[in-house]
């Protein structure tokens, strides 16, 4: 749990500077973190895959070391930012790896730009439709739970912190977190101001990318890695929405951090 050194900044729309890590050589792997998180969570993946791939990781706008901006805190803009970064770095045929709400950036990229310029896609633990009233659908929670998170927690920094602490303990990992680990995870999220975090939360929860999930899985090799606690719902939903997607199950929501070796093996097998 150390800050990744190096990196560079790329200017995107609205004058925002995105922090980008670009290391290694070979076929490009592009990592996109989830809601309010940063490139730091991918430390073990960056270290492992940079030995054989060109690895690029992005702090989205208003995340981590990127510019905090009042504009573009939605996944439509995040996809355009991703396109700007790939163009600036002259990246061709990457494998896009989205985690959690980072998957929304990937699907939105496909919606706007198609899948022709992508080699393959890895979607880590995100339903293409986060909210549903249908029994058995893969969701982020009940409508009441999501409404409570938005209205009771994401209204100030104290609530933001409490929300992330609870999610980290109960959803992200399967073991007991040490105090310093929990603090580190919370600090990752708190780089994003609570009012922007709330906006991103709502933008993600009310999105529907089922068509894009189907399109991308039919167009290019696609892997979904899902957490154990909702694997039945995830498998059922993906079988209906994007049956061509290959599905693997591992750990909790932050499985690539808690079980980095197993996660990296799954990704490596898929890439091969």
Secondary structure, DSSP 8 states (H G I E B T S, - for coil): -------EEEE-GGG-EEEEEEE--SSEEEEE--TT--GGGGHHHHHHHTTTSEEEEE--TTSTTS---SS--SHHHHHHHHHHHHHHTT--SEEEEEETTHHHHHHHHHHHH-STTEEEEEEES--SB----STT---SS-HHHHHHIIIIITTSHHHHHHHHHHHIIIII-SS---HHHHHHHHHHHHTS-HHHHHHHHHHHHT-B-HHHHHHHHHHSEEEEEE-GGGHHHHHHHHHHH-TTSEEEE-SSTTHHHHTHHHHHHHHHHHH-
